[in-house]
């Protein structure tokens, strides 16, 4: 039996017949239907019953790390099921900071040569190669979907697909909360700067984004809107929104392309933060976390509780004021 080590969910159960002297089994990293399971750490338990049906069964257990499985939200570098962070410097260098599974970031994968005027959105697997992609809005307003491949830097020569010619400069927020529609694909949320209207761009099976659909009007009272992933454990992507009085609200995804009514998560929250990012699971427990940077350049983590709320913040790094943007 194979279980996800973070969540405890059973992914595959294998059985066999009688054997003598030694018992051997193998797992191809798939479900019983042949689908890929997400990359990450799994525990296994082997149970062997005595052939004569007398006495107790023998058991053995352990854990293994699966790579090359289905893409996990925000896992761009390690294919280990742990979320990563993307940064942009004033000189145009894009860097993936690999999550270490203990709530911090370790190694870096960097490529330079980008204009510092771009906006990047770490995204899910659009093209089906089991590696997460990145949407980039150019200064011209043209959107591109880059496919760097698992563990690869996002270079100027990375393959991409255009997502239109222009017009995306109308948005002052672009973020991916994960799967909003229940089809297993990540979706995109955009806020129009002029009116504050919120639009959904649904990902399609062909690797494109569908035409936008307006789902909210006049969200001008929020200074930050964060695609946080599945914060409440129901399998659908959620949003966090920080209003101008520094209250933090959760909008839980319904799985049908919309959100439930907002619920307050925290009061007097994040006044000193100039960036807040839904970084995925960076602690290895299967729960979504958020990462924020304050005005002094300190980096903080708030741990998701899996029930729709977050714990107190913990300092995880200093000296991050040199980055122009965190995604």
C-alpha contacts under 8 A as a table, 3 or more apart, distances in Angstrom:
res1	aa1	res2	aa2	distance
1	X	10	X	7.19
1	X	11	X	7.78
1	X	12	X	5.86
1	X	13	X	4.36
1	X	14	X	6.27
1	X	44	X	5.56
1	X	45	X	5.31
1	X	46	X	6.57
2	X	10	X	5.92
2	X	11	X	5.66
2	X	12	X	5.26
2	X	13	X	6.35
2	X	42	X	6.51
2	X	43	X	5.80
2	X	44	X	4.54
2	X	45	X	6.73
3	X	8	X	5.57
3	X	9	X	5.35
3	X	10	X	4.26
3	X	11	X	5.39
3	X	12	X	7.23
3	X	42	X	5.47
3	X	43	X	5.27
3	X	44	X	6.30
4	X	7	X	5.62
4	X	8	X	5.10
4	X	9	X	5.37
4	X	10	X	6.49
4	X	11	X	6.83
4	X	40	X	7.80
4	X	41	X	6.53
4	X	42	X	4.61
4	X	43	X	6.35
5	X	8	X	5.47
5	X	9	X	7.85
5	X	41	X	5.78
5	X	42	X	4.71
5	X	43	X	5.37
5	X	63	X	7.87
5	X	285	X	7.86
6	X	41	X	7.61
6	X	42	X	7.93
6	X	284	X	6.32
6	X	285	X	4.39
6	X	286	X	5.06
7	X	285	X	6.80
7	X	286	X	5.91
10	X	13	X	7.61
11	X	31	X	6.24
11	X	37	X	7.50
12	X	30	X	7.66
12	X	31	X	5.66
12	X	32	X	6.43
18	X	51	X	7.02
19	X	22	X	6.81
19	X	23	X	6.33
20	X	23	X	7.36
27	X	30	X	7.37
29	X	36	X	6.40
29	X	37	X	6.33
29	X	66	X	7.11
29	X	69	X	6.95
30	X	33	X	7.60
30	X	34	X	5.27
30	X	35	X	5.30
30	X	36	X	4.61
30	X	37	X	5.52
31	X	34	X	5.16
31	X	35	X	5.35
31	X	36	X	6.48
31	X	37	X	6.50
32	X	35	X	7.54
36	X	69	X	5.46
36	X	70	X	5.39
37	X	69	X	5.59
37	X	70	X	5.53
38	X	69	X	5.00
38	X	70	X	4.22
38	X	71	X	5.89
38	X	72	X	6.00
38	X	81	X	7.08
39	X	65	X	7.75
39	X	66	X	5.23
39	X	67	X	5.00
39	X	68	X	6.23
39	X	69	X	4.52
39	X	70	X	5.85
39	X	71	X	6.47
39	X	72	X	6.56
39	X	79	X	5.94
39	X	80	X	5.47
39	X	81	X	5.09
40	X	65	X	5.72
40	X	66	X	5.27
40	X	67	X	6.62
40	X	79	X	7.26
40	X	80	X	4.55
40	X	81	X	4.19
40	X	82	X	7.37
41	X	63	X	6.96
41	X	64	X	5.73
41	X	65	X	4.36
41	X	66	X	6.02
41	X	80	X	7.20
41	X	81	X	7.42
42	X	63	X	5.49
42	X	64	X	5.38
42	X	65	X	6.22
42	X	66	X	7.22
43	X	61	X	7.30
43	X	62	X	5.69
43	X	63	X	4.05
43	X	64	X	6.31
44	X	61	X	5.41
44	X	62	X	5.46
44	X	63	X	5.76
44	X	64	X	7.74
45	X	59	X	6.95
45	X	60	X	5.76
45	X	61	X	4.29
45	X	62	X	6.78
46	X	59	X	5.45
46	X	60	X	5.13
46	X	61	X	6.11
47	X	57	X	6.52
47	X	58	X	5.78
47	X	59	X	4.46
47	X	60	X	6.69
48	X	57	X	5.43
48	X	58	X	5.14
48	X	59	X	6.28
49	X	53	X	6.98
49	X	56	X	7.10
49	X	57	X	4.36
49	X	58	X	6.45
50	X	53	X	5.19
50	X	54	X	6.34
50	X	55	X	6.88
50	X	56	X	7.31
50	X	57	X	6.14
50	X	58	X	7.90
51	X	54	X	7.76
65	X	80	X	7.22
66	X	69	X	6.76
66	X	80	X	7.04
67	X	79	X	5.48
67	X	80	X	6.04
68	X	71	X	7.98
68	X	79	X	6.53
68	X	130	X	7.03
69	X	79	X	7.87
69	X	130	X	6.61
70	X	130	X	5.06
70	X	131	X	7.70
71	X	75	X	7.08
71	X	79	X	7.36
71	X	81	X	7.80
71	X	124	X	7.20
71	X	125	X	6.39
71	X	130	X	4.81
71	X	131	X	5.40
71	X	132	X	6.11
72	X	75	X	5.48
72	X	79	X	7.76
72	X	81	X	5.51
72	X	82	X	7.63
72	X	83	X	7.85
72	X	124	X	7.60
72	X	132	X	7.59
73	X	81	X	7.89
73	X	83	X	6.76
73	X	123	X	7.48
73	X	124	X	5.99
73	X	132	X	7.37
73	X	178	X	7.13
73	X	229	X	7.66
73	X	280	X	6.15
74	X	82	X	7.51
74	X	83	X	4.67
74	X	84	X	5.56
74	X	85	X	7.50
74	X	122	X	6.53
74	X	123	X	7.00
74	X	124	X	7.20
74	X	132	X	7.05
74	X	279	X	6.43
74	X	280	X	5.65
75	X	78	X	6.62
75	X	79	X	6.02
75	X	80	X	7.12
75	X	81	X	5.94
75	X	82	X	5.54
75	X	83	X	4.54
75	X	84	X	5.48
75	X	132	X	6.83
75	X	280	X	7.86
76	X	79	X	6.70
76	X	83	X	7.46
76	X	84	X	6.29
76	X	96	X	7.44
76	X	98	X	7.95
76	X	131	X	6.84
76	X	132	X	5.63
76	X	133	X	7.74
76	X	150	X	5.90
76	X	151	X	5.94
76	X	152	X	7.93
77	X	84	X	6.97
77	X	96	X	6.96
77	X	97	X	7.95
77	X	98	X	6.07
77	X	109	X	7.66
77	X	150	X	5.89
77	X	151	X	3.79
77	X	152	X	6.77
78	X	81	X	7.60
78	X	82	X	7.43
78	X	98	X	6.84
78	X	150	X	7.35
78	X	151	X	5.87
79	X	82	X	7.55
79	X	131	X	7.90
79	X	150	X	6.59
79	X	151	X	7.23
81	X	281	X	7.71
81	X	284	X	7.76
82	X	98	X	7.93
82	X	99	X	5.80
82	X	100	X	7.24
82	X	101	X	6.00
82	X	280	X	7.27
82	X	281	X	5.52
82	X	282	X	5.24
82	X	283	X	7.37
82	X	284	X	6.34
83	X	98	X	7.16
83	X	99	X	5.51
83	X	279	X	5.79
83	X	280	X	4.73
83	X	281	X	5.09
83	X	282	X	4.99
84	X	96	X	6.47
84	X	97	X	5.55
84	X	98	X	4.71
84	X	99	X	4.94
84	X	105	X	7.53
84	X	279	X	6.37
84	X	280	X	7.40
84	X	282	X	7.26
85	X	96	X	5.61
85	X	97	X	5.01
85	X	98	X	6.69
85	X	99	X	7.41
85	X	105	X	7.98
85	X	279	X	6.20
85	X	326	X	7.27
85	X	327	X	6.34
86	X	94	X	6.87
86	X	95	X	5.52
86	X	96	X	4.60
86	X	97	X	6.21
86	X	122	X	7.45
86	X	326	X	5.88
86	X	327	X	5.05
87	X	93	X	7.94
87	X	94	X	5.64
87	X	95	X	5.24
87	X	96	X	6.67
87	X	97	X	7.79
87	X	323	X	6.48
87	X	324	X	7.58
87	X	325	X	5.71
87	X	326	X	4.48
87	X	327	X	6.05
88	X	92	X	6.15
88	X	93	X	5.55
88	X	94	X	4.73
88	X	95	X	6.61
88	X	116	X	7.17
88	X	323	X	5.80
88	X	324	X	5.58
88	X	325	X	5.16
88	X	326	X	6.48
89	X	92	X	5.29
89	X	93	X	5.26
89	X	94	X	6.83
89	X	116	X	6.95
89	X	322	X	6.89
89	X	323	X	4.67
89	X	324	X	4.99
89	X	325	X	6.98
90	X	93	X	7.57
90	X	116	X	5.56
90	X	322	X	7.88
90	X	323	X	6.77
90	X	324	X	5.41
91	X	112	X	7.81
91	X	113	X	7.92
91	X	114	X	7.74
91	X	115	X	7.38
91	X	116	X	6.07
92	X	112	X	5.85
92	X	113	X	5.80
92	X	114	X	4.44
92	X	115	X	5.04
92	X	116	X	4.43
93	X	110	X	6.74
93	X	111	X	5.60
93	X	112	X	3.94
93	X	113	X	6.32
93	X	114	X	6.23
93	X	116	X	7.88
94	X	110	X	5.73
94	X	111	X	5.54
94	X	112	X	6.18
94	X	114	X	7.47
94	X	153	X	7.95
94	X	154	X	6.78
95	X	108	X	6.39
95	X	109	X	5.46
95	X	110	X	4.22
95	X	111	X	6.51
95	X	153	X	7.30
95	X	154	X	7.85
96	X	108	X	5.62
96	X	109	X	5.11
96	X	110	X	6.43
96	X	153	X	7.25
97	X	105	X	5.84
97	X	106	X	6.47
97	X	107	X	6.03
97	X	108	X	4.73
97	X	109	X	6.71
98	X	105	X	5.34
98	X	106	X	5.52
98	X	107	X	5.52
98	X	108	X	6.20
99	X	102	X	7.73
99	X	103	X	7.03
99	X	104	X	5.88
99	X	105	X	4.38
99	X	106	X	6.20
99	X	282	X	5.38
99	X	283	X	7.98
100	X	103	X	6.59
100	X	104	X	5.76
100	X	105	X	5.37
100	X	106	X	5.80
100	X	282	X	6.77
100	X	283	X	7.51
101	X	104	X	7.16
101	X	281	X	7.85
101	X	282	X	5.11
101	X	283	X	4.39
101	X	284	X	4.83
102	X	282	X	6.58
102	X	283	X	4.54
102	X	284	X	6.77
103	X	282	X	4.99
103	X	283	X	4.43
103	X	284	X	8.00
103	X	301	X	7.27
103	X	316	X	7.47
104	X	282	X	6.89
104	X	283	X	7.76
104	X	316	X	5.84
104	X	317	X	7.75
109	X	151	X	7.80
109	X	152	X	7.20
109	X	153	X	5.55
110	X	153	X	5.66
110	X	154	X	7.44
111	X	153	X	5.76
111	X	154	X	6.05
111	X	155	X	5.24
111	X	156	X	7.96
112	X	155	X	6.80
112	X	156	X	7.73
113	X	155	X	7.40
113	X	156	X	6.31
114	X	118	X	7.71
114	X	155	X	7.93
114	X	156	X	6.58
115	X	118	X	6.10
116	X	324	X	7.88
117	X	138	X	7.17
117	X	139	X	5.70
118	X	136	X	6.64
118	X	137	X	5.62
118	X	138	X	4.92
118	X	139	X	5.70
119	X	136	X	5.65
119	X	137	X	5.12
119	X	138	X	6.88
120	X	134	X	6.70
120	X	135	X	5.71
120	X	136	X	4.45
120	X	137	X	6.41
120	X	327	X	6.73
121	X	134	X	5.61
121	X	135	X	4.98
121	X	136	X	6.30
121	X	174	X	6.78
121	X	175	X	6.07
121	X	176	X	7.09
121	X	327	X	6.40
122	X	132	X	7.64
122	X	133	X	6.51
122	X	134	X	4.57
122	X	135	X	6.43
122	X	176	X	7.40
122	X	327	X	6.80
123	X	126	X	7.85
123	X	132	X	6.06
123	X	133	X	5.20
123	X	134	X	5.10
123	X	135	X	6.55
123	X	176	X	6.31
123	X	178	X	7.92
123	X	186	X	6.81
124	X	131	X	7.68
124	X	132	X	4.66
124	X	133	X	5.70
124	X	134	X	7.72
124	X	178	X	7.30
124	X	185	X	6.98
124	X	186	X	5.24
125	X	128	X	5.82
125	X	129	X	6.95
125	X	130	X	6.03
125	X	131	X	5.56
125	X	132	X	4.36
125	X	133	X	5.57
125	X	185	X	7.39
125	X	186	X	7.47
126	X	132	X	7.36
126	X	133	X	6.52
126	X	185	X	7.56
126	X	186	X	7.86
126	X	203	X	7.35
126	X	207	X	4.68
126	X	208	X	7.09
127	X	147	X	7.94
127	X	206	X	7.36
127	X	207	X	4.90
128	X	131	X	7.54
128	X	207	X	7.57
129	X	149	X	7.75
130	X	150	X	7.86
131	X	147	X	7.83
131	X	149	X	5.48
131	X	150	X	4.95
132	X	147	X	7.43
132	X	149	X	7.23
132	X	150	X	7.05
133	X	145	X	6.83
133	X	146	X	5.79
133	X	147	X	4.95
133	X	148	X	6.61
133	X	149	X	7.54
134	X	145	X	5.83
134	X	146	X	5.22
134	X	147	X	6.74
134	X	148	X	7.90
135	X	143	X	6.85
135	X	144	X	5.63
135	X	145	X	4.45
135	X	146	X	6.06
136	X	143	X	5.66
136	X	144	X	5.23
136	X	145	X	6.38
136	X	146	X	7.28
137	X	140	X	7.90
137	X	141	X	5.90
137	X	142	X	5.67
137	X	143	X	4.38
137	X	144	X	6.37
137	X	168	X	7.16
137	X	169	X	7.99
138	X	141	X	5.33
138	X	142	X	5.38
138	X	143	X	6.30
138	X	144	X	7.84
139	X	142	X	7.39
139	X	169	X	7.69
140	X	166	X	6.38
140	X	169	X	7.43
141	X	165	X	7.51
141	X	166	X	4.55
141	X	167	X	5.22
141	X	168	X	4.59
141	X	169	X	4.64
142	X	162	X	7.79
142	X	163	X	7.37
142	X	164	X	6.10
142	X	165	X	4.87
142	X	166	X	4.03
142	X	167	X	6.63
142	X	168	X	6.24
143	X	162	X	6.21
143	X	163	X	5.22
143	X	164	X	6.14
143	X	165	X	7.12
143	X	166	X	7.08
143	X	168	X	6.91
144	X	160	X	6.22
144	X	161	X	5.66
144	X	162	X	4.51
144	X	163	X	5.41
144	X	164	X	7.78
145	X	160	X	5.22
145	X	161	X	5.13
145	X	162	X	6.27
145	X	163	X	6.84
146	X	154	X	7.71
146	X	158	X	6.51
146	X	159	X	5.84
146	X	160	X	4.11
146	X	161	X	6.56
147	X	158	X	6.64
147	X	159	X	5.70
147	X	160	X	5.84
148	X	151	X	7.85
148	X	152	X	5.52
148	X	153	X	6.40
148	X	154	X	5.57
148	X	155	X	7.82
148	X	158	X	5.71
148	X	159	X	6.86
149	X	152	X	5.56
154	X	158	X	6.16
155	X	158	X	5.23
162	X	165	X	7.42
163	X	208	X	7.44
163	X	209	X	7.46
166	X	169	X	7.63
167	X	170	X	6.25
168	X	171	X	5.84
169	X	172	X	7.36
170	X	192	X	5.58
170	X	193	X	5.89
170	X	194	X	7.46
171	X	174	X	6.89
171	X	190	X	6.14
171	X	191	X	5.25
171	X	192	X	4.37
171	X	193	X	5.28
172	X	190	X	7.62
172	X	191	X	5.99
172	X	192	X	6.25
172	X	193	X	5.21
173	X	189	X	7.74
173	X	190	X	5.40
173	X	191	X	5.02
173	X	192	X	7.43
173	X	193	X	7.89
173	X	225	X	7.12
174	X	188	X	7.08
174	X	189	X	5.81
174	X	190	X	4.64
174	X	191	X	6.80
175	X	188	X	5.90
175	X	189	X	5.35
175	X	190	X	6.63
175	X	225	X	7.84
175	X	226	X	6.56
175	X	227	X	5.35
176	X	186	X	6.83
176	X	187	X	5.79
176	X	188	X	4.58
176	X	189	X	5.90
176	X	227	X	5.04
176	X	228	X	7.79
176	X	229	X	7.82
177	X	180	X	7.25
177	X	186	X	7.29
177	X	187	X	6.84
177	X	188	X	6.99
177	X	189	X	7.38
177	X	226	X	7.41
177	X	227	X	3.67
177	X	228	X	5.29
177	X	229	X	4.71
177	X	230	X	7.67
177	X	237	X	4.78
177	X	238	X	5.54
177	X	239	X	6.11
178	X	185	X	7.25
178	X	186	X	4.34
178	X	187	X	5.77
178	X	188	X	7.79
178	X	227	X	7.26
178	X	228	X	7.70
178	X	229	X	5.09
178	X	230	X	7.25
178	X	236	X	7.00
178	X	237	X	4.53
178	X	238	X	7.47
179	X	182	X	6.13
179	X	183	X	7.05
179	X	184	X	5.82
179	X	185	X	5.26
179	X	186	X	4.30
179	X	187	X	5.66
179	X	229	X	7.85
179	X	235	X	7.87
179	X	236	X	5.45
179	X	237	X	5.03
179	X	255	X	7.42
180	X	186	X	7.09
180	X	187	X	6.25
180	X	236	X	5.51
180	X	237	X	5.14
180	X	238	X	7.66
180	X	253	X	5.83
180	X	254	X	6.94
180	X	255	X	5.02
180	X	256	X	6.48
180	X	257	X	5.08
180	X	258	X	7.12
181	X	184	X	7.75
181	X	185	X	7.94
181	X	187	X	7.88
181	X	202	X	7.66
181	X	236	X	7.56
181	X	254	X	7.54
181	X	255	X	4.31
181	X	256	X	4.47
181	X	257	X	4.65
181	X	258	X	7.91
182	X	185	X	7.67
182	X	236	X	6.77
182	X	255	X	4.63
182	X	256	X	6.54
185	X	203	X	6.21
185	X	204	X	7.59
186	X	202	X	7.73
186	X	203	X	6.32
187	X	200	X	7.31
187	X	201	X	6.05
187	X	202	X	4.91
187	X	203	X	5.28
188	X	200	X	5.88
188	X	201	X	4.99
188	X	202	X	6.41
188	X	203	X	7.60
189	X	198	X	6.93
189	X	199	X	5.75
189	X	200	X	4.92
189	X	201	X	6.34
189	X	227	X	7.87
190	X	198	X	5.73
190	X	199	X	5.19
190	X	200	X	6.61
190	X	201	X	7.82
191	X	196	X	5.79
191	X	197	X	5.59
191	X	198	X	4.58
191	X	199	X	6.33
191	X	219	X	7.83
192	X	195	X	6.04
192	X	196	X	5.07
192	X	197	X	5.33
192	X	198	X	6.56
192	X	199	X	7.90
193	X	196	X	5.42
193	X	197	X	7.78
195	X	217	X	7.53
195	X	218	X	5.61
195	X	219	X	7.79
195	X	220	X	7.23
196	X	217	X	6.39
196	X	218	X	4.27
196	X	219	X	4.58
196	X	220	X	4.85
197	X	214	X	6.99
197	X	215	X	7.83
197	X	216	X	5.70
197	X	217	X	4.24
197	X	218	X	4.93
197	X	219	X	5.97
198	X	214	X	5.78
198	X	215	X	5.79
198	X	216	X	4.92
198	X	217	X	6.17
198	X	218	X	7.70
198	X	219	X	7.06
199	X	212	X	5.89
199	X	213	X	5.30
199	X	214	X	4.30
199	X	215	X	5.68
199	X	216	X	7.13
200	X	212	X	5.44
200	X	213	X	5.20
200	X	214	X	6.33
200	X	215	X	6.72
200	X	257	X	7.41
201	X	209	X	5.79
201	X	210	X	5.70
201	X	211	X	6.25
201	X	212	X	4.80
201	X	213	X	6.74
202	X	209	X	5.51
202	X	210	X	5.27
202	X	211	X	7.58
202	X	212	X	7.46
202	X	257	X	7.95
203	X	207	X	6.69
203	X	208	X	5.86
203	X	209	X	4.53
203	X	210	X	6.19
204	X	207	X	5.55
204	X	208	X	5.47
204	X	209	X	5.90
204	X	210	X	6.53
205	X	208	X	7.44
214	X	217	X	7.58
215	X	258	X	6.65
216	X	219	X	7.22
218	X	221	X	7.91
219	X	222	X	6.14
220	X	223	X	7.62
221	X	243	X	5.70
221	X	244	X	6.14
222	X	225	X	6.84
222	X	241	X	6.20
222	X	242	X	5.53
222	X	243	X	4.14
222	X	244	X	6.00
223	X	241	X	7.66
223	X	242	X	5.98
223	X	243	X	5.69
223	X	244	X	6.06
224	X	241	X	5.66
224	X	242	X	5.17
224	X	243	X	7.15
224	X	276	X	7.56
225	X	239	X	6.90
225	X	240	X	5.87
225	X	241	X	4.47
225	X	242	X	6.57
226	X	239	X	5.58
226	X	240	X	5.06
226	X	241	X	6.19
226	X	276	X	6.94
226	X	277	X	6.23
226	X	278	X	6.23
227	X	237	X	7.53
227	X	238	X	6.39
227	X	239	X	4.85
227	X	240	X	6.63
227	X	277	X	7.57
227	X	278	X	5.83
228	X	231	X	6.71
228	X	237	X	7.09
228	X	238	X	5.84
228	X	239	X	5.59
228	X	240	X	6.54
228	X	277	X	7.25
228	X	278	X	4.09
228	X	279	X	7.14
228	X	280	X	7.07
228	X	288	X	6.86
228	X	289	X	7.45
228	X	290	X	6.94
229	X	236	X	7.33
229	X	237	X	4.53
229	X	238	X	5.40
229	X	239	X	7.35
229	X	278	X	6.81
229	X	280	X	6.59
229	X	288	X	6.26
230	X	233	X	5.73
230	X	234	X	6.89
230	X	235	X	5.88
230	X	236	X	5.40
230	X	237	X	4.62
230	X	238	X	5.58
230	X	287	X	7.65
230	X	288	X	6.28
230	X	306	X	7.99
231	X	237	X	7.40
231	X	238	X	6.22
231	X	252	X	7.93
231	X	287	X	6.98
231	X	288	X	5.56
231	X	304	X	6.44
231	X	305	X	7.63
231	X	306	X	5.65
231	X	307	X	6.61
231	X	308	X	4.89
231	X	309	X	7.07
232	X	238	X	7.98
232	X	252	X	7.54
232	X	305	X	7.74
232	X	306	X	4.86
232	X	307	X	4.10
232	X	308	X	3.83
232	X	309	X	7.32
233	X	236	X	7.69
233	X	287	X	7.70
233	X	306	X	5.24
233	X	307	X	6.17
233	X	308	X	7.47
236	X	252	X	7.80
236	X	253	X	5.49
236	X	254	X	6.74
236	X	255	X	5.67
237	X	252	X	7.16
237	X	253	X	5.39
237	X	255	X	7.89
238	X	250	X	7.17
238	X	251	X	5.82
238	X	252	X	4.66
238	X	253	X	4.96
238	X	259	X	7.72
239	X	250	X	5.83
239	X	251	X	5.06
239	X	252	X	6.50
239	X	253	X	7.61
240	X	248	X	6.72
240	X	249	X	5.53
240	X	250	X	4.66
240	X	251	X	6.23
241	X	248	X	5.69
241	X	249	X	5.16
241	X	250	X	6.51
241	X	251	X	7.80
242	X	246	X	5.73
242	X	247	X	5.64
242	X	248	X	4.52
242	X	249	X	6.35
242	X	269	X	8.00
243	X	246	X	5.23
243	X	247	X	5.54
243	X	248	X	6.61
243	X	249	X	7.94
244	X	247	X	7.48
245	X	268	X	7.14
246	X	267	X	6.53
246	X	268	X	4.96
246	X	269	X	5.21
246	X	270	X	6.47
246	X	271	X	6.09
247	X	264	X	7.18
247	X	265	X	7.70
247	X	266	X	5.83
247	X	267	X	4.50
247	X	268	X	5.55
247	X	269	X	5.91
248	X	264	X	5.97
248	X	265	X	5.41
248	X	266	X	5.02
248	X	267	X	6.31
248	X	268	X	7.98
248	X	269	X	6.48
249	X	262	X	6.04
249	X	263	X	5.46
249	X	264	X	4.40
249	X	265	X	5.28
249	X	266	X	7.15
250	X	262	X	5.44
250	X	263	X	5.20
250	X	264	X	6.25
250	X	265	X	6.29
250	X	308	X	7.43
251	X	259	X	5.66
251	X	260	X	5.88
251	X	261	X	6.35
251	X	262	X	4.82
251	X	263	X	6.73
252	X	259	X	5.34
252	X	260	X	5.38
252	X	261	X	7.64
252	X	262	X	7.42
252	X	308	X	7.98
253	X	256	X	7.76
253	X	257	X	7.27
253	X	258	X	6.04
253	X	259	X	4.47
253	X	260	X	6.35
254	X	257	X	6.73
254	X	258	X	5.82
254	X	259	X	5.50
254	X	260	X	6.46
255	X	258	X	7.16
264	X	267	X	7.65
265	X	308	X	7.94
265	X	309	X	5.84
265	X	310	X	7.44
266	X	269	X	6.04
268	X	271	X	7.08
270	X	273	X	5.12
272	X	294	X	5.23
272	X	295	X	6.03
273	X	276	X	6.98
273	X	292	X	6.28
273	X	293	X	5.42
273	X	294	X	4.04
273	X	295	X	6.17
274	X	292	X	7.61
274	X	293	X	6.10
274	X	294	X	5.71
274	X	295	X	6.22
275	X	292	X	5.44
275	X	293	X	5.34
275	X	294	X	7.22
275	X	325	X	7.77
275	X	326	X	6.84
276	X	290	X	6.92
276	X	291	X	5.80
276	X	292	X	4.26
276	X	293	X	6.69
277	X	290	X	5.58
277	X	291	X	5.19
277	X	292	X	6.14
277	X	326	X	7.26
277	X	327	X	6.07
278	X	288	X	7.40
278	X	289	X	6.23
278	X	290	X	4.52
278	X	291	X	6.40
279	X	282	X	7.06
279	X	288	X	7.32
279	X	289	X	5.96
279	X	290	X	5.50
279	X	291	X	6.20
280	X	287	X	7.49
280	X	288	X	4.82
280	X	289	X	5.54
280	X	290	X	7.24
281	X	284	X	6.06
281	X	285	X	7.07
281	X	286	X	5.83
281	X	287	X	5.41
281	X	288	X	4.76
281	X	289	X	5.66
282	X	288	X	7.76
282	X	289	X	6.73
283	X	286	X	7.74
283	X	287	X	7.90
284	X	287	X	7.68
287	X	303	X	7.82
287	X	304	X	5.79
287	X	305	X	6.80
287	X	306	X	5.55
288	X	303	X	7.20
288	X	304	X	5.28
288	X	306	X	7.24
289	X	301	X	6.98
289	X	302	X	5.86
289	X	303	X	4.84
289	X	304	X	4.97
289	X	310	X	7.81
290	X	301	X	5.81
290	X	302	X	5.29
290	X	303	X	6.72
290	X	304	X	7.46
291	X	299	X	6.98
291	X	300	X	5.55
291	X	301	X	4.60
291	X	302	X	6.42
292	X	299	X	5.76
292	X	300	X	5.17
292	X	301	X	6.51
293	X	297	X	6.00
293	X	298	X	5.58
293	X	299	X	4.59
293	X	300	X	6.22
293	X	320	X	7.44
294	X	297	X	5.51
294	X	298	X	5.55
294	X	299	X	6.74
294	X	300	X	7.97
295	X	298	X	7.46
295	X	321	X	7.34
296	X	319	X	7.88
296	X	321	X	6.64
297	X	318	X	5.85
297	X	319	X	5.11
297	X	320	X	4.54
297	X	321	X	4.06
297	X	322	X	7.72
298	X	315	X	7.09
298	X	316	X	7.76
298	X	317	X	5.82
298	X	318	X	4.27
298	X	319	X	6.17
298	X	320	X	6.21
298	X	321	X	7.55
299	X	315	X	5.94
299	X	316	X	5.63
299	X	317	X	4.93
299	X	318	X	5.91
299	X	320	X	6.87
300	X	313	X	6.03
300	X	314	X	5.39
300	X	315	X	4.42
300	X	316	X	5.45
300	X	317	X	7.13
301	X	313	X	5.31
301	X	314	X	5.21
301	X	315	X	6.41
301	X	316	X	6.64
302	X	310	X	5.98
302	X	311	X	5.63
302	X	312	X	5.87
302	X	313	X	4.51
302	X	314	X	6.51
303	X	310	X	5.44
303	X	311	X	5.22
303	X	312	X	7.31
303	X	313	X	7.34
304	X	307	X	7.76
304	X	308	X	7.27
304	X	309	X	5.99
304	X	310	X	4.38
304	X	311	X	6.34
305	X	308	X	6.67
305	X	309	X	5.76
305	X	310	X	5.61
305	X	311	X	6.84
306	X	309	X	7.15
317	X	320	X	7.58
319	X	322	X	7.15
320	X	323	X	6.05
321	X	324	X	7.78
323	X	326	X	7.07
